[in-house]
Amino acid sequence: MQMPKLVFFFIYLMSLFINGCSSDFNHPRACIGEVFGTFYSIKYYSKKPISQKDIDTLFEKINRSVSIFYPTSIISKINNCSQTHTDYIFSNIFSLAKKAHHDTNGWFDPTVAPLVRHFGFSTSKTENIDNQKIDSLMLSIGFDAVSMEKDIVKKTHPLTELDFSGIAKGYAVDAVCQYLKKHSVHHFMVEIGGEIRVSGQHLSSSQWVVGIESPFNGDTSRTVIKRLKLKNTAIATSGNYRQWHSYDNGNVVSHIINPHTGSATPSDVISATVLYPQCGLCDAYATALVAMGYKESVSWLKKHPDIQAFLIYLDTEKNVKTYSTPFFYTDN
């Protein structure tokens, strides 16, 4: 009996699809390097290798747009009150930061840069905590007072500074993912300094496996306390357990600042890990959850069921506890 042409064509297409996937998985590839003061890793399956030069060029464009360490970057010019036109990268990150700021009721705020500097996290450690200076700096803190008209940033207070470090790595991960998909790469894991996004599947499993790091092993140890199986999502972790200062008088300050009060006293949330489709927003939400503290974080997460999170926190007696949203799945 002769097979109908339509059925034959369908089977032929399915054969191409299956053989194509198999062929991709026969070509596991990796691309690694340094960026943003950390390392990046791209693991993917493709018959053709991607261009590492293209990836590094993309990172260079992001740096020249939003790196505060580039004196000629767009963000540096804005912080110095030099009128300049933004580019598409700056505009995208600005819009993403505005969304995160709004979603978190201001707990994610990229204008806290002067406070971060005052507490010695982008410069040398400050000798003391000057409350009067903090009160003065708070006058220029507040992302609500910054807007963009077409491609020009408007600041209500001239001393307001922007620092997108709490969202830029995640945005860069998303940008690499867009590049990969544009070049017909659909099975991959992209990581920049612990911010991760995965797509498709791993050869040995239907899902990619990533780990959550323990915050209790000093500055150099990387002990995994939880493993997760992920597919088509992003993950980011923020914490106050690596970047902090202590003083002779017993004061301890964290690099994650309370944008509402200017306080750098570490919150009771030691670490926050967030799952969300966009890595840029994962990055920002995780930072905000640490700043909020435990009670505020749990309340906020219950109002945002589309955001999954895992918190490590200290209870009132300084015992280490954990909290997971209902659909935050861990493998152990």
VOVEXPA-94507 format. One record per residue (C-alpha): residue number from 1; residue in one letter; chain; x, y, z. Coordinates in nm, 3 decimals. Example, Ala and Ser with C-alpha at 12.3 -4.5 7.8 and 13.67 -1.06 7.14 Angstrom:
REM residues 2
site pos = 1	code = a	unit = A	u = 1.230	v = -0.450	w = 0.780
site pos = 2	code = s	unit = A	u = 1.367	v = -0.106	w = 0.714
This chain:
REM residues 332
site pos = 1	code = m	unit = A	u = 0.000	v = 0.000	w = 0.000
site pos = 2	code = q	unit = A	u = 0.139	v = 0.340	w = -0.093
site pos = 3	code = m	unit = A	u = 0.191	v = 0.582	w = 0.194
site pos = 4	code = p	unit = A	u = 0.001	v = 0.913	w = 0.156
site pos = 5	code = k	unit = A	u = 0.239	v = 1.195	w = 0.059
site pos = 6	code = l	unit = A	u = 0.139	v = 1.412	w = 0.356
site pos = 7	code = v	unit = A	u = 0.214	v = 1.135	w = 0.607
site pos = 8	code = f	unit = A	u = 0.542	v = 1.056	w = 0.436
site pos = 9	code = f	unit = A	u = 0.642	v = 1.423	w = 0.447
site pos = 10	code = f	unit = A	u = 0.556	v = 1.443	w = 0.820
site pos = 11	code = i	unit = A	u = 0.769	v = 1.137	w = 0.898
site pos = 12	code = y	unit = A	u = 1.052	v = 1.285	w = 0.689
site pos = 13	code = l	unit = A	u = 1.041	v = 1.610	w = 0.889
site pos = 14	code = m	unit = A	u = 1.037	v = 1.421	w = 1.219
site pos = 15	code = s	unit = A	u = 1.341	v = 1.225	w = 1.104
site pos = 16	code = l	unit = A	u = 1.525	v = 1.548	w = 1.025
site pos = 17	code = f	unit = A	u = 1.436	v = 1.690	w = 1.367
site pos = 18	code = i	unit = A	u = 1.547	v = 1.381	w = 1.559
site pos = 19	code = n	unit = A	u = 1.867	v = 1.344	w = 1.359
site pos = 20	code = g	unit = A	u = 1.936	v = 1.715	w = 1.396
site pos = 21	code = c	unit = A	u = 1.903	v = 1.699	w = 1.776
site pos = 22	code = s	unit = A	u = 2.122	v = 1.393	w = 1.793
site pos = 23	code = s	unit = A	u = 2.380	v = 1.564	w = 1.576
site pos = 24	code = d	unit = A	u = 2.381	v = 1.868	w = 1.805
site pos = 25	code = f	unit = A	u = 2.439	v = 1.651	w = 2.111
site pos = 26	code = n	unit = A	u = 2.733	v = 1.489	w = 1.936
site pos = 27	code = h	unit = A	u = 2.902	v = 1.828	w = 1.953
site pos = 28	code = p	unit = A	u = 2.932	v = 1.943	w = 2.317
site pos = 29	code = r	unit = A	u = 3.123	v = 2.269	w = 2.329
site pos = 30	code = a	unit = A	u = 3.239	v = 2.527	w = 2.583
site pos = 31	code = c	unit = A	u = 3.349	v = 2.887	w = 2.584
site pos = 32	code = i	unit = A	u = 3.513	v = 3.040	w = 2.892
site pos = 33	code = g	unit = A	u = 3.677	v = 3.368	w = 2.982
site pos = 34	code = e	unit = A	u = 3.691	v = 3.662	w = 3.221
site pos = 35	code = v	unit = A	u = 3.451	v = 3.955	w = 3.244
site pos = 36	code = f	unit = A	u = 3.319	v = 4.203	w = 3.503
site pos = 37	code = g	unit = A	u = 3.591	v = 4.102	w = 3.749
site pos = 38	code = t	unit = A	u = 3.479	v = 3.738	w = 3.745
site pos = 39	code = f	unit = A	u = 3.459	v = 3.439	w = 3.509
site pos = 40	code = y	unit = A	u = 3.208	v = 3.334	w = 3.249
site pos = 41	code = s	unit = A	u = 3.128	v = 2.989	w = 3.114
site pos = 42	code = i	unit = A	u = 2.910	v = 2.889	w = 2.820
site pos = 43	code = k	unit = A	u = 2.835	v = 2.519	w = 2.777
site pos = 44	code = y	unit = A	u = 2.635	v = 2.431	w = 2.468
site pos = 45	code = y	unit = A	u = 2.560	v = 2.178	w = 2.194
site pos = 46	code = s	unit = A	u = 2.604	v = 2.285	w = 1.835
site pos = 47	code = k	unit = A	u = 2.745	v = 2.153	w = 1.510
site pos = 48	code = k	unit = A	u = 2.926	v = 2.484	w = 1.466
site pos = 49	code = p	unit = A	u = 3.120	v = 2.666	w = 1.740
site pos = 50	code = i	unit = A	u = 3.012	v = 3.015	w = 1.837
site pos = 51	code = s	unit = A	u = 3.253	v = 3.304	w = 1.806
site pos = 52	code = q	unit = A	u = 3.426	v = 3.385	w = 2.135
site pos = 53	code = k	unit = A	u = 3.527	v = 3.714	w = 1.976
site pos = 54	code = d	unit = A	u = 3.157	v = 3.798	w = 1.935
site pos = 55	code = i	unit = A	u = 3.091	v = 3.714	w = 2.300
site pos = 56	code = d	unit = A	u = 3.382	v = 3.927	w = 2.423
site pos = 57	code = t	unit = A	u = 3.272	v = 4.212	w = 2.196
site pos = 58	code = l	unit = A	u = 2.923	v = 4.193	w = 2.348
site pos = 59	code = f	unit = A	u = 3.070	v = 4.213	w = 2.699
site pos = 60	code = e	unit = A	u = 3.287	v = 4.509	w = 2.596
site pos = 61	code = k	unit = A	u = 2.977	v = 4.693	w = 2.471
site pos = 62	code = i	unit = A	u = 2.804	v = 4.631	w = 2.804
site pos = 63	code = n	unit = A	u = 3.109	v = 4.757	w = 2.993
site pos = 64	code = r	unit = A	u = 3.131	v = 5.072	w = 2.783
site pos = 65	code = s	unit = A	u = 2.765	v = 5.136	w = 2.850
site pos = 66	code = v	unit = A	u = 2.710	v = 5.062	w = 3.220
site pos = 67	code = s	unit = A	u = 3.042	v = 4.994	w = 3.393
site pos = 68	code = i	unit = A	u = 3.120	v = 5.249	w = 3.664
site pos = 69	code = f	unit = A	u = 3.484	v = 5.138	w = 3.636
site pos = 70	code = y	unit = A	u = 3.511	v = 5.277	w = 3.281
site pos = 71	code = p	unit = A	u = 3.556	v = 5.656	w = 3.319
site pos = 72	code = t	unit = A	u = 3.429	v = 5.708	w = 2.964
site pos = 73	code = s	unit = A	u = 3.127	v = 5.478	w = 2.990
site pos = 74	code = i	unit = A	u = 2.779	v = 5.618	w = 2.946
site pos = 75	code = i	unit = A	u = 2.692	v = 5.559	w = 3.312
site pos = 76	code = s	unit = A	u = 3.011	v = 5.731	w = 3.431
site pos = 77	code = k	unit = A	u = 2.930	v = 6.036	w = 3.221
site pos = 78	code = i	unit = A	u = 2.578	v = 6.047	w = 3.363
site pos = 79	code = n	unit = A	u = 2.710	v = 6.014	w = 3.718
site pos = 80	code = n	unit = A	u = 2.946	v = 6.304	w = 3.648
site pos = 81	code = c	unit = A	u = 2.651	v = 6.513	w = 3.521
site pos = 82	code = s	unit = A	u = 2.787	v = 6.518	w = 3.166
site pos = 83	code = q	unit = A	u = 2.494	v = 6.519	w = 2.927
site pos = 84	code = t	unit = A	u = 2.520	v = 6.218	w = 2.700
site pos = 85	code = h	unit = A	u = 2.299	v = 6.001	w = 2.485
site pos = 86	code = t	unit = A	u = 2.233	v = 5.648	w = 2.602
site pos = 87	code = d	unit = A	u = 2.254	v = 5.337	w = 2.384
site pos = 88	code = y	unit = A	u = 2.019	v = 5.038	w = 2.356
site pos = 89	code = i	unit = A	u = 2.210	v = 4.846	w = 2.627
site pos = 90	code = f	unit = A	u = 2.179	v = 5.128	w = 2.880
site pos = 91	code = s	unit = A	u = 1.811	v = 5.178	w = 2.792
site pos = 92	code = n	unit = A	u = 1.736	v = 4.808	w = 2.831
site pos = 93	code = i	unit = A	u = 1.911	v = 4.781	w = 3.168
site pos = 94	code = f	unit = A	u = 1.753	v = 5.107	w = 3.288
site pos = 95	code = s	unit = A	u = 1.404	v = 4.976	w = 3.202
site pos = 96	code = l	unit = A	u = 1.478	v = 4.641	w = 3.367
site pos = 97	code = a	unit = A	u = 1.604	v = 4.818	w = 3.680
site pos = 98	code = k	unit = A	u = 1.291	v = 5.034	w = 3.689
site pos = 99	code = k	unit = A	u = 1.076	v = 4.722	w = 3.679
site pos = 100	code = a	unit = A	u = 1.275	v = 4.558	w = 3.960
site pos = 101	code = h	unit = A	u = 1.259	v = 4.881	w = 4.163
site pos = 102	code = h	unit = A	u = 0.882	v = 4.900	w = 4.120
site pos = 103	code = d	unit = A	u = 0.822	v = 4.528	w = 4.179
site pos = 104	code = t	unit = A	u = 1.022	v = 4.528	w = 4.505
site pos = 105	code = n	unit = A	u = 0.872	v = 4.851	w = 4.643
site pos = 106	code = g	unit = A	u = 1.207	v = 5.025	w = 4.616
site pos = 107	code = w	unit = A	u = 1.418	v = 4.756	w = 4.786
site pos = 108	code = f	unit = A	u = 1.619	v = 4.722	w = 4.466
site pos = 109	code = d	unit = A	u = 1.766	v = 5.065	w = 4.409
site pos = 110	code = p	unit = A	u = 2.066	v = 5.133	w = 4.180
site pos = 111	code = t	unit = A	u = 2.121	v = 5.481	w = 4.329
site pos = 112	code = v	unit = A	u = 2.281	v = 5.355	w = 4.651
site pos = 113	code = a	unit = A	u = 2.628	v = 5.380	w = 4.494
site pos = 114	code = p	unit = A	u = 2.744	v = 5.672	w = 4.717
site pos = 115	code = l	unit = A	u = 2.651	v = 5.471	w = 5.028
site pos = 116	code = v	unit = A	u = 2.831	v = 5.162	w = 4.898
site pos = 117	code = r	unit = A	u = 3.138	v = 5.377	w = 4.846
site pos = 118	code = h	unit = A	u = 3.101	v = 5.543	w = 5.188
site pos = 119	code = f	unit = A	u = 3.106	v = 5.203	w = 5.357
site pos = 120	code = g	unit = A	u = 3.422	v = 5.112	w = 5.168
site pos = 121	code = f	unit = A	u = 3.301	v = 4.846	w = 4.925
site pos = 122	code = s	unit = A	u = 3.416	v = 5.011	w = 4.603
site pos = 123	code = t	unit = A	u = 3.705	v = 5.196	w = 4.770
site pos = 124	code = s	unit = A	u = 3.922	v = 5.134	w = 5.075
site pos = 125	code = k	unit = A	u = 3.750	v = 5.050	w = 5.403
site pos = 126	code = t	unit = A	u = 3.616	v = 5.356	w = 5.582
site pos = 127	code = e	unit = A	u = 3.764	v = 5.423	w = 5.927
site pos = 128	code = n	unit = A	u = 3.429	v = 5.486	w = 6.095
site pos = 129	code = i	unit = A	u = 3.058	v = 5.503	w = 6.032
site pos = 130	code = d	unit = A	u = 2.955	v = 5.867	w = 5.998
site pos = 131	code = n	unit = A	u = 2.580	v = 5.890	w = 6.056
site pos = 132	code = q	unit = A	u = 2.574	v = 6.257	w = 5.966
site pos = 133	code = k	unit = A	u = 2.741	v = 6.177	w = 5.634
site pos = 134	code = i	unit = A	u = 2.489	v = 5.899	w = 5.573
site pos = 135	code = d	unit = A	u = 2.200	v = 6.142	w = 5.631
site pos = 136	code = s	unit = A	u = 2.359	v = 6.380	w = 5.381
site pos = 137	code = l	unit = A	u = 2.405	v = 6.107	w = 5.120
site pos = 138	code = m	unit = A	u = 2.045	v = 5.990	w = 5.160
site pos = 139	code = l	unit = A	u = 1.930	v = 6.317	w = 5.005
site pos = 140	code = s	unit = A	u = 2.052	v = 6.193	w = 4.667
site pos = 141	code = i	unit = A	u = 1.930	v = 5.831	w = 4.705
site pos = 142	code = g	unit = A	u = 1.613	v = 5.725	w = 4.526
site pos = 143	code = f	unit = A	u = 1.562	v = 5.573	w = 4.180
site pos = 144	code = d	unit = A	u = 1.216	v = 5.733	w = 4.158
site pos = 145	code = a	unit = A	u = 1.393	v = 6.067	w = 4.108
site pos = 146	code = v	unit = A	u = 1.570	v = 5.941	w = 3.794
site pos = 147	code = s	unit = A	u = 1.394	v = 5.919	w = 3.459
site pos = 148	code = m	unit = A	u = 1.475	v = 5.880	w = 3.093
site pos = 149	code = e	unit = A	u = 1.334	v = 6.096	w = 2.815
site pos = 150	code = k	unit = A	u = 1.406	v = 5.931	w = 2.484
site pos = 151	code = d	unit = A	u = 1.780	v = 5.864	w = 2.519
site pos = 152	code = i	unit = A	u = 1.862	v = 6.125	w = 2.784
site pos = 153	code = v	unit = A	u = 1.873	v = 6.047	w = 3.159
site pos = 154	code = k	unit = A	u = 1.720	v = 6.312	w = 3.387
site pos = 155	code = k	unit = A	u = 1.824	v = 6.338	w = 3.754
site pos = 156	code = t	unit = A	u = 1.629	v = 6.546	w = 4.006
site pos = 157	code = h	unit = A	u = 1.934	v = 6.563	w = 4.234
site pos = 158	code = p	unit = A	u = 2.269	v = 6.633	w = 4.061
site pos = 159	code = l	unit = A	u = 2.460	v = 6.416	w = 4.310
site pos = 160	code = t	unit = A	u = 2.251	v = 6.106	w = 4.236
site pos = 161	code = e	unit = A	u = 2.462	v = 5.825	w = 4.093
site pos = 162	code = l	unit = A	u = 2.363	v = 5.505	w = 3.918
site pos = 163	code = d	unit = A	u = 2.525	v = 5.166	w = 3.968
site pos = 164	code = f	unit = A	u = 2.374	v = 4.873	w = 3.779
site pos = 165	code = s	unit = A	u = 2.611	v = 4.610	w = 3.924
site pos = 166	code = g	unit = A	u = 2.314	v = 4.443	w = 4.095
site pos = 167	code = i	unit = A	u = 2.152	v = 4.366	w = 3.760
site pos = 168	code = a	unit = A	u = 2.418	v = 4.395	w = 3.487
site pos = 169	code = k	unit = A	u = 2.565	v = 4.043	w = 3.520
site pos = 170	code = g	unit = A	u = 2.218	v = 3.892	w = 3.490
site pos = 171	code = y	unit = A	u = 2.143	v = 4.115	w = 3.192
site pos = 172	code = a	unit = A	u = 2.469	v = 4.002	w = 3.029
site pos = 173	code = v	unit = A	u = 2.367	v = 3.637	w = 3.078
site pos = 174	code = d	unit = A	u = 2.036	v = 3.710	w = 2.905
site pos = 175	code = a	unit = A	u = 2.218	v = 3.892	w = 2.623
site pos = 176	code = v	unit = A	u = 2.443	v = 3.589	w = 2.562
site pos = 177	code = c	unit = A	u = 2.136	v = 3.364	w = 2.557
site pos = 178	code = q	unit = A	u = 1.978	v = 3.585	w = 2.291
site pos = 179	code = y	unit = A	u = 2.298	v = 3.563	w = 2.088
site pos = 180	code = l	unit = A	u = 2.302	v = 3.183	w = 2.112
site pos = 181	code = k	unit = A	u = 1.941	v = 3.146	w = 2.004
site pos = 182	code = k	unit = A	u = 2.000	v = 3.388	w = 1.716
site pos = 183	code = h	unit = A	u = 2.273	v = 3.149	w = 1.601
site pos = 184	code = s	unit = A	u = 2.043	v = 2.846	w = 1.631
site pos = 185	code = v	unit = A	u = 2.189	v = 2.716	w = 1.956
site pos = 186	code = h	unit = A	u = 1.905	v = 2.599	w = 2.181
site pos = 187	code = h	unit = A	u = 2.065	v = 2.365	w = 2.437
site pos = 188	code = f	unit = A	u = 2.300	v = 2.558	w = 2.665
site pos = 189	code = m	unit = A	u = 2.395	v = 2.683	w = 3.009
site pos = 190	code = v	unit = A	u = 2.537	v = 3.035	w = 3.046
site pos = 191	code = e	unit = A	u = 2.703	v = 3.146	w = 3.371
site pos = 192	code = i	unit = A	u = 2.865	v = 3.475	w = 3.470
site pos = 193	code = g	unit = A	u = 2.997	v = 3.483	w = 3.826
site pos = 194	code = g	unit = A	u = 2.725	v = 3.254	w = 3.958
site pos = 195	code = e	unit = A	u = 2.434	v = 3.405	w = 3.763
site pos = 196	code = i	unit = A	u = 2.300	v = 3.127	w = 3.539
site pos = 197	code = r	unit = A	u = 2.043	v = 3.069	w = 3.269
site pos = 198	code = v	unit = A	u = 1.973	v = 2.738	w = 3.095
site pos = 199	code = s	unit = A	u = 1.784	v = 2.637	w = 2.784
site pos = 200	code = g	unit = A	u = 1.689	v = 2.301	w = 2.639
site pos = 201	code = q	unit = A	u = 1.852	v = 2.001	w = 2.796
site pos = 202	code = h	unit = A	u = 2.181	v = 1.844	w = 2.891
site pos = 203	code = l	unit = A	u = 2.301	v = 1.537	w = 2.700
site pos = 204	code = s	unit = A	u = 2.289	v = 1.306	w = 3.004
site pos = 205	code = s	unit = A	u = 1.962	v = 1.439	w = 3.145
site pos = 206	code = s	unit = A	u = 1.645	v = 1.619	w = 3.049
site pos = 207	code = q	unit = A	u = 1.755	v = 1.903	w = 3.279
site pos = 208	code = w	unit = A	u = 2.069	v = 2.097	w = 3.368
site pos = 209	code = v	unit = A	u = 2.200	v = 2.054	w = 3.723
site pos = 210	code = v	unit = A	u = 2.327	v = 2.353	w = 3.922
site pos = 211	code = g	unit = A	u = 2.419	v = 2.396	w = 4.287
site pos = 212	code = i	unit = A	u = 2.350	v = 2.648	w = 4.563
site pos = 213	code = e	unit = A	u = 2.662	v = 2.742	w = 4.753
site pos = 214	code = s	unit = A	u = 2.691	v = 2.724	w = 5.131
site pos = 215	code = p	unit = A	u = 2.753	v = 3.065	w = 5.292
site pos = 216	code = f	unit = A	u = 2.944	v = 2.919	w = 5.587
site pos = 217	code = n	unit = A	u = 3.285	v = 2.817	w = 5.457
site pos = 218	code = g	unit = A	u = 3.498	v = 3.129	w = 5.448
site pos = 219	code = d	unit = A	u = 3.597	v = 3.339	w = 5.150
site pos = 220	code = t	unit = A	u = 3.754	v = 3.070	w = 4.932
site pos = 221	code = s	unit = A	u = 3.547	v = 2.753	w = 4.985
site pos = 222	code = r	unit = A	u = 3.267	v = 2.665	w = 4.745
site pos = 223	code = t	unit = A	u = 3.060	v = 2.394	w = 4.916
site pos = 224	code = v	unit = A	u = 2.730	v = 2.305	w = 4.750
site pos = 225	code = i	unit = A	u = 2.440	v = 2.254	w = 4.991
site pos = 226	code = k	unit = A	u = 2.155	v = 2.215	w = 4.740
site pos = 227	code = r	unit = A	u = 2.135	v = 2.088	w = 4.384
site pos = 228	code = l	unit = A	u = 1.864	v = 2.185	w = 4.139
site pos = 229	code = k	unit = A	u = 1.751	v = 2.043	w = 3.807
site pos = 230	code = l	unit = A	u = 1.662	v = 2.329	w = 3.576
site pos = 231	code = k	unit = A	u = 1.511	v = 2.366	w = 3.233
site pos = 232	code = n	unit = A	u = 1.445	v = 2.691	w = 3.045
site pos = 233	code = t	unit = A	u = 1.490	v = 2.923	w = 3.340
site pos = 234	code = a	unit = A	u = 1.747	v = 3.139	w = 3.520
site pos = 235	code = i	unit = A	u = 1.890	v = 3.138	w = 3.871
site pos = 236	code = a	unit = A	u = 2.082	v = 3.397	w = 4.073
site pos = 237	code = t	unit = A	u = 2.204	v = 3.415	w = 4.432
site pos = 238	code = s	unit = A	u = 2.279	v = 3.719	w = 4.643
site pos = 239	code = g	unit = A	u = 2.418	v = 3.728	w = 4.995
site pos = 240	code = n	unit = A	u = 2.584	v = 3.939	w = 5.262
site pos = 241	code = y	unit = A	u = 2.828	v = 3.666	w = 5.367
site pos = 242	code = r	unit = A	u = 3.128	v = 3.753	w = 5.147
site pos = 243	code = q	unit = A	u = 3.143	v = 4.132	w = 5.122
site pos = 244	code = w	unit = A	u = 3.134	v = 4.281	w = 5.471
site pos = 245	code = h	unit = A	u = 3.349	v = 4.482	w = 5.710
site pos = 246	code = s	unit = A	u = 3.385	v = 4.461	w = 6.089
site pos = 247	code = y	unit = A	u = 3.507	v = 4.734	w = 6.323
site pos = 248	code = d	unit = A	u = 3.682	v = 4.742	w = 6.660
site pos = 249	code = n	unit = A	u = 3.361	v = 4.868	w = 6.822
site pos = 250	code = g	unit = A	u = 3.176	v = 4.556	w = 6.707
site pos = 251	code = n	unit = A	u = 2.988	v = 4.715	w = 6.416
site pos = 252	code = v	unit = A	u = 2.952	v = 4.501	w = 6.105
site pos = 253	code = v	unit = A	u = 2.845	v = 4.641	w = 5.768
site pos = 254	code = s	unit = A	u = 2.734	v = 4.464	w = 5.449
site pos = 255	code = h	unit = A	u = 2.768	v = 4.570	w = 5.085
site pos = 256	code = i	unit = A	u = 2.390	v = 4.525	w = 5.044
site pos = 257	code = i	unit = A	u = 2.250	v = 4.856	w = 5.165
site pos = 258	code = n	unit = A	u = 1.899	v = 4.928	w = 5.294
site pos = 259	code = p	unit = A	u = 1.792	v = 5.192	w = 5.038
site pos = 260	code = h	unit = A	u = 1.515	v = 5.324	w = 5.264
site pos = 261	code = t	unit = A	u = 1.735	v = 5.402	w = 5.566
site pos = 262	code = g	unit = A	u = 2.092	v = 5.398	w = 5.436
site pos = 263	code = s	unit = A	u = 2.185	v = 5.132	w = 5.689
site pos = 264	code = a	unit = A	u = 2.452	v = 4.876	w = 5.600
site pos = 265	code = t	unit = A	u = 2.381	v = 4.654	w = 5.900
site pos = 266	code = p	unit = A	u = 2.348	v = 4.298	w = 5.760
site pos = 267	code = s	unit = A	u = 1.990	v = 4.175	w = 5.742
site pos = 268	code = d	unit = A	u = 1.889	v = 3.839	w = 5.886
site pos = 269	code = v	unit = A	u = 1.876	v = 3.694	w = 5.533
site pos = 270	code = i	unit = A	u = 2.223	v = 3.555	w = 5.472
site pos = 271	code = s	unit = A	u = 2.156	v = 3.431	w = 5.121
site pos = 272	code = a	unit = A	u = 1.871	v = 3.453	w = 4.870
site pos = 273	code = t	unit = A	u = 1.847	v = 3.237	w = 4.557
site pos = 274	code = v	unit = A	u = 1.584	v = 3.322	w = 4.297
site pos = 275	code = l	unit = A	u = 1.442	v = 3.131	w = 4.001
site pos = 276	code = y	unit = A	u = 1.284	v = 3.336	w = 3.722
site pos = 277	code = p	unit = A	u = 1.288	v = 3.324	w = 3.340
site pos = 278	code = q	unit = A	u = 1.504	v = 3.640	w = 3.306
site pos = 279	code = c	unit = A	u = 1.845	v = 3.633	w = 3.471
site pos = 280	code = g	unit = A	u = 1.862	v = 4.012	w = 3.498
site pos = 281	code = l	unit = A	u = 1.550	v = 4.019	w = 3.714
site pos = 282	code = c	unit = A	u = 1.671	v = 3.712	w = 3.909
site pos = 283	code = d	unit = A	u = 1.982	v = 3.912	w = 3.994
site pos = 284	code = a	unit = A	u = 1.787	v = 4.218	w = 4.109
site pos = 285	code = y	unit = A	u = 1.519	v = 4.027	w = 4.302
site pos = 286	code = a	unit = A	u = 1.782	v = 3.825	w = 4.492
site pos = 287	code = t	unit = A	u = 1.957	v = 4.146	w = 4.600
site pos = 288	code = a	unit = A	u = 1.627	v = 4.297	w = 4.710
site pos = 289	code = l	unit = A	u = 1.531	v = 3.991	w = 4.917
site pos = 290	code = v	unit = A	u = 1.855	v = 4.010	w = 5.115
site pos = 291	code = a	unit = A	u = 1.801	v = 4.381	w = 5.178
site pos = 292	code = m	unit = A	u = 1.439	v = 4.326	w = 5.288
site pos = 293	code = g	unit = A	u = 1.513	v = 4.081	w = 5.565
site pos = 294	code = y	unit = A	u = 1.329	v = 3.757	w = 5.637
site pos = 295	code = k	unit = A	u = 0.976	v = 3.868	w = 5.734
site pos = 296	code = e	unit = A	u = 0.949	v = 4.123	w = 5.455
site pos = 297	code = s	unit = A	u = 1.090	v = 3.874	w = 5.203
site pos = 298	code = v	unit = A	u = 0.841	v = 3.600	w = 5.289
site pos = 299	code = s	unit = A	u = 0.553	v = 3.847	w = 5.273
site pos = 300	code = w	unit = A	u = 0.675	v = 3.976	w = 4.937
site pos = 301	code = l	unit = A	u = 0.723	v = 3.629	w = 4.790
site pos = 302	code = k	unit = A	u = 0.370	v = 3.526	w = 4.885
site pos = 303	code = k	unit = A	u = 0.244	v = 3.822	w = 4.682
site pos = 304	code = h	unit = A	u = 0.459	v = 3.718	w = 4.383
site pos = 305	code = p	unit = A	u = 0.393	v = 3.345	w = 4.329
site pos = 306	code = d	unit = A	u = 0.559	v = 3.355	w = 3.987
site pos = 307	code = i	unit = A	u = 0.895	v = 3.412	w = 4.160
site pos = 308	code = q	unit = A	u = 1.050	v = 3.110	w = 4.330
site pos = 309	code = a	unit = A	u = 1.313	v = 3.155	w = 4.601
site pos = 310	code = f	unit = A	u = 1.526	v = 2.977	w = 4.859
site pos = 311	code = l	unit = A	u = 1.636	v = 3.179	w = 5.164
site pos = 312	code = i	unit = A	u = 1.902	v = 3.106	w = 5.424
site pos = 313	code = y	unit = A	u = 1.841	v = 3.324	w = 5.729
site pos = 314	code = l	unit = A	u = 1.903	v = 3.364	w = 6.101
site pos = 315	code = d	unit = A	u = 1.613	v = 3.341	w = 6.343
site pos = 316	code = t	unit = A	u = 1.581	v = 3.561	w = 6.652
site pos = 317	code = e	unit = A	u = 1.819	v = 3.330	w = 6.843
site pos = 318	code = k	unit = A	u = 2.076	v = 3.337	w = 6.560
site pos = 319	code = n	unit = A	u = 2.000	v = 2.982	w = 6.453
site pos = 320	code = v	unit = A	u = 2.044	v = 2.912	w = 6.080
site pos = 321	code = k	unit = A	u = 1.713	v = 2.838	w = 5.908
site pos = 322	code = t	unit = A	u = 1.595	v = 2.795	w = 5.550
site pos = 323	code = y	unit = A	u = 1.278	v = 2.889	w = 5.366
site pos = 324	code = s	unit = A	u = 1.159	v = 2.772	w = 5.025
site pos = 325	code = t	unit = A	u = 0.866	v = 2.887	w = 4.815
site pos = 326	code = p	unit = A	u = 0.627	v = 2.602	w = 4.725
site pos = 327	code = f	unit = A	u = 0.768	v = 2.528	w = 4.378
site pos = 328	code = f	unit = A	u = 1.136	v = 2.580	w = 4.444
site pos = 329	code = y	unit = A	u = 1.257	v = 2.227	w = 4.380
site pos = 330	code = t	unit = A	u = 1.591	v = 2.100	w = 4.506
site pos = 331	code = d	unit = A	u = 1.743	v = 1.765	w = 4.421
site pos = 332	code = n	unit = A	u = 1.879	v = 1.692	w = 4.770
